[in-house]
Amino acid sequence: MQTLDLVLFPNQGLREICAPVTEMTDELDRLIDDMFYTMYDAPGIGLAAPQIAVQQRVIVMDVSEKKDQPIALINPKIVRTAGQITWEEGCLSLPDIYAKVDRPSDILVRGMNRDGKQIEMEASDLLAICIQHEIDHLNGKLFVDHLSPLKRTRLLQKFKKLQAEKAER
């Protein structure tokens, strides 16, 4: 397994709608392994393929405390939502930027597991938020897009300033 390079905002690949996966291959299996390795190394709780410059509908996540419950979803689609929750989100493609986002608290998601089997999964709270956040990436959307224009502009300005400071070091 290898750590893959993370794509950072404002890379245009983060704004593209990803293509569905049409067949399960050994290459896709390796990609999923590398995505988990990259996510854990970052460290993060979720990662979508466009965040490592792969424009396919693949997400991985693990919201467990011990990092021992990995979930991979291929071509995920949310089929039902309920409730509402506000949670402070961050993103590996916008390091050091956090904001409270409102999302449905309970979801039903449908997709394929890494064996190519169609599955449905109910999720709530942090797992539901993580799944929604990662699916947003597959649709070219970032968590800051859920904020007011003023708040989004301020956070993106802060991010650009932080990146400029890092580049100077």
C-alpha positions as a Markdown table, in Angstrom:
| # | Residue | x | y | z |
|---|---|---|---|---|
| 1 | Met | 0.0 | 0.0 | 0.0 |
| 2 | Gln | 1.1 | 3.5 | -0.6 |
| 3 | Thr | 0.2 | 7.0 | 0.6 |
| 4 | Leu | -1.4 | 8.9 | -2.3 |
| 5 | Asp | -1.0 | 12.7 | -2.8 |
| 6 | Leu | -4.0 | 14.6 | -1.6 |
| 7 | Val | -5.6 | 17.1 | -3.9 |
| 8 | Leu | -6.1 | 20.5 | -2.3 |
| 9 | Phe | -8.6 | 23.3 | -3.0 |
| 10 | Pro | -8.8 | 25.1 | -5.4 |
| 11 | Asn | -7.9 | 22.2 | -7.7 |
| 12 | Gln | -10.6 | 22.0 | -10.3 |
| 13 | Gly | -10.8 | 18.2 | -10.0 |
| 14 | Leu | -12.6 | 18.8 | -6.7 |
| 15 | Arg | -15.4 | 20.5 | -8.6 |
| 16 | Glu | -16.0 | 17.7 | -11.2 |
| 17 | Ile | -18.8 | 15.1 | -11.1 |
| 18 | Cys | -17.2 | 11.7 | -10.9 |
| 19 | Ala | -17.9 | 8.8 | -13.3 |
| 20 | Pro | -19.6 | 5.7 | -12.0 |
| 21 | Val | -17.4 | 2.6 | -11.6 |
| 22 | Thr | -18.5 | 0.1 | -14.3 |
| 23 | Glu | -16.5 | -3.0 | -13.3 |
| 24 | Met | -14.6 | -4.3 | -10.3 |
| 25 | Thr | -11.0 | -4.8 | -11.1 |
| 26 | Asp | -7.7 | -5.6 | -9.2 |
| 27 | Glu | -6.7 | -2.0 | -9.9 |
| 28 | Leu | -9.8 | -0.8 | -8.1 |
| 29 | Asp | -9.2 | -3.0 | -5.2 |
| 30 | Arg | -5.6 | -1.7 | -4.9 |
| 31 | Leu | -7.0 | 1.9 | -5.2 |
| 32 | Ile | -9.3 | 1.2 | -2.3 |
| 33 | Asp | -6.4 | -0.2 | -0.2 |
| 34 | Asp | -4.3 | 2.9 | -1.0 |
| 35 | Met | -7.2 | 5.2 | -0.2 |
| 36 | Phe | -7.6 | 3.6 | 3.3 |
| 37 | Tyr | -3.9 | 3.9 | 3.8 |
| 38 | Thr | -3.9 | 7.5 | 2.8 |
| 39 | Met | -6.9 | 8.4 | 4.9 |
| 40 | Tyr | -5.5 | 6.8 | 8.0 |
| 41 | Asp | -2.1 | 8.4 | 7.4 |
| 42 | Ala | -3.6 | 11.9 | 6.9 |
| 43 | Pro | -5.3 | 11.3 | 9.5 |
| 44 | Gly | -8.9 | 11.5 | 8.5 |
| 45 | Ile | -12.2 | 9.7 | 8.8 |
| 46 | Gly | -13.2 | 9.7 | 5.2 |
| 47 | Leu | -11.7 | 10.1 | 1.7 |
| 48 | Ala | -13.3 | 10.3 | -1.7 |
| 49 | Ala | -11.5 | 9.3 | -5.0 |
| 50 | Pro | -11.4 | 12.9 | -6.4 |
| 51 | Gln | -9.3 | 13.9 | -3.4 |
| 52 | Ile | -6.5 | 11.7 | -4.7 |
| 53 | Ala | -7.1 | 12.8 | -8.4 |
| 54 | Val | -9.2 | 9.8 | -9.4 |
| 55 | Gln | -12.5 | 10.9 | -10.9 |
| 56 | Gln | -14.5 | 7.8 | -10.0 |
| 57 | Arg | -17.4 | 7.3 | -7.6 |
| 58 | Val | -15.4 | 5.6 | -4.7 |
| 59 | Ile | -15.4 | 6.6 | -1.1 |
| 60 | Val | -13.8 | 5.1 | 2.0 |
| 61 | Met | -14.3 | 5.9 | 5.7 |
| 62 | Asp | -13.8 | 4.8 | 9.2 |
| 63 | Val | -15.4 | 6.8 | 12.0 |
| 64 | Ser | -14.5 | 4.2 | 14.8 |
| 65 | Glu | -12.4 | 5.3 | 17.7 |
| 66 | Lys | -9.9 | 2.4 | 17.2 |
| 67 | Lys | -9.9 | 2.8 | 13.4 |
| 68 | Asp | -10.9 | -0.8 | 12.9 |
| 69 | Gln | -14.2 | -0.5 | 11.0 |
| 70 | Pro | -13.3 | 0.4 | 7.5 |
| 71 | Ile | -16.1 | 1.0 | 5.0 |
| 72 | Ala | -15.7 | 1.3 | 1.2 |
| 73 | Leu | -18.6 | 2.3 | -1.0 |
| 74 | Ile | -18.6 | 2.2 | -4.8 |
| 75 | Asn | -21.2 | 4.3 | -6.7 |
| 76 | Pro | -22.9 | 5.3 | -3.4 |
| 77 | Lys | -26.3 | 7.0 | -3.5 |
| 78 | Ile | -28.4 | 8.3 | -0.7 |
| 79 | Val | -31.9 | 7.0 | -1.0 |
| 80 | Arg | -33.5 | 8.4 | 2.1 |
| 81 | Thr | -32.8 | 11.0 | 4.7 |
| 82 | Ala | -34.4 | 12.1 | 8.0 |
| 83 | Gly | -33.8 | 14.4 | 10.9 |
| 84 | Gln | -31.2 | 17.1 | 11.1 |
| 85 | Ile | -27.9 | 17.6 | 12.9 |
| 86 | Thr | -25.2 | 20.3 | 13.1 |
| 87 | Trp | -21.6 | 19.1 | 13.2 |
| 88 | Glu | -18.3 | 20.7 | 12.8 |
| 89 | Glu | -16.7 | 19.4 | 9.7 |
| 90 | Gly | -13.2 | 19.6 | 8.2 |
| 91 | Cys | -11.8 | 18.2 | 5.0 |
| 92 | Leu | -8.4 | 16.7 | 4.0 |
| 93 | Ser | -8.6 | 18.9 | 0.8 |
| 94 | Leu | -9.0 | 22.0 | 3.0 |
| 95 | Pro | -6.6 | 21.3 | 5.9 |
| 96 | Asp | -7.0 | 23.4 | 9.1 |
| 97 | Ile | -10.4 | 24.7 | 8.0 |
| 98 | Tyr | -13.5 | 23.8 | 10.1 |
| 99 | Ala | -17.1 | 24.9 | 10.1 |
| 100 | Lys | -20.5 | 23.8 | 11.5 |
| 101 | Val | -22.6 | 22.3 | 8.8 |
| 102 | Asp | -26.3 | 21.3 | 8.9 |
| 103 | Arg | -27.1 | 17.9 | 7.4 |
| 104 | Pro | -29.7 | 15.1 | 7.7 |
| 105 | Ser | -28.9 | 13.0 | 10.8 |
| 106 | Asp | -30.1 | 9.7 | 9.5 |
| 107 | Ile | -29.6 | 8.3 | 6.0 |
| 108 | Leu | -30.1 | 5.2 | 3.9 |
| 109 | Val | -27.3 | 4.7 | 1.4 |
| 110 | Arg | -27.1 | 2.2 | -1.5 |
| 111 | Gly | -24.0 | 1.2 | -3.4 |
| 112 | Met | -21.5 | -1.6 | -3.9 |
| 113 | Asn | -19.0 | -3.0 | -1.4 |
| 114 | Arg | -15.5 | -3.7 | -2.5 |
| 115 | Asp | -16.6 | -7.3 | -3.5 |
| 116 | Gly | -19.0 | -5.8 | -6.1 |
| 117 | Lys | -22.1 | -6.8 | -4.1 |
| 118 | Gln | -25.0 | -4.3 | -3.9 |
| 119 | Ile | -25.6 | -3.2 | -0.4 |
| 120 | Glu | -27.9 | -0.9 | 1.6 |
| 121 | Met | -26.7 | 0.7 | 4.8 |
| 122 | Glu | -28.4 | 2.8 | 7.4 |
| 123 | Ala | -26.3 | 5.4 | 9.1 |
| 124 | Ser | -26.8 | 8.1 | 11.7 |
| 125 | Asp | -24.8 | 10.9 | 13.3 |
| 126 | Leu | -21.1 | 11.0 | 12.5 |
| 127 | Leu | -21.2 | 8.1 | 10.0 |
| 128 | Ala | -24.2 | 9.7 | 8.2 |
| 129 | Ile | -22.3 | 13.0 | 8.1 |
| 130 | Cys | -19.1 | 11.4 | 6.8 |
| 131 | Ile | -21.0 | 9.5 | 4.0 |
| 132 | Gln | -22.8 | 12.7 | 2.9 |
| 133 | His | -19.5 | 14.7 | 3.0 |
| 134 | Glu | -17.7 | 12.1 | 0.9 |
| 135 | Ile | -20.6 | 11.7 | -1.6 |
| 136 | Asp | -20.6 | 15.5 | -2.0 |
| 137 | His | -17.0 | 15.2 | -3.2 |
| 138 | Leu | -18.2 | 12.7 | -5.9 |
| 139 | Asn | -20.6 | 15.4 | -7.0 |
| 140 | Gly | -18.0 | 18.2 | -7.1 |
| 141 | Lys | -19.2 | 19.8 | -3.9 |
| 142 | Leu | -17.2 | 20.8 | -0.8 |
| 143 | Phe | -18.5 | 21.1 | 2.8 |
| 144 | Val | -18.0 | 24.9 | 2.6 |
| 145 | Asp | -20.7 | 25.0 | -0.1 |
| 146 | His | -23.2 | 24.3 | 2.6 |
| 147 | Leu | -22.3 | 27.6 | 4.3 |
| 148 | Ser | -23.6 | 31.1 | 3.7 |
| 149 | Pro | -21.7 | 33.0 | 1.0 |
| 150 | Leu | -20.1 | 35.3 | 3.5 |
| 151 | Lys | -18.9 | 32.5 | 5.8 |
| 152 | Arg | -17.6 | 30.5 | 2.8 |
| 153 | Thr | -15.7 | 33.4 | 1.5 |
| 154 | Arg | -14.1 | 34.1 | 4.9 |
| 155 | Leu | -13.1 | 30.5 | 5.3 |
| 156 | Leu | -11.6 | 30.2 | 1.8 |
| 157 | Gln | -9.6 | 33.4 | 2.4 |
| 158 | Lys | -8.3 | 32.0 | 5.6 |
| 159 | Phe | -7.4 | 28.8 | 3.8 |
| 160 | Lys | -5.5 | 30.7 | 1.1 |
| 161 | Lys | -3.6 | 32.7 | 3.8 |
| 162 | Leu | -2.7 | 29.5 | 5.7 |
| 163 | Gln | -1.4 | 27.9 | 2.4 |
| 164 | Ala | 0.6 | 31.0 | 1.6 |
| 165 | Glu | 2.2 | 30.9 | 5.1 |
| 166 | Lys | 3.0 | 27.2 | 4.7 |
| 167 | Ala | 4.6 | 27.9 | 1.3 |
| 168 | Glu | 6.8 | 30.6 | 2.8 |
| 169 | Arg | 8.3 | 28.2 | 5.4 |
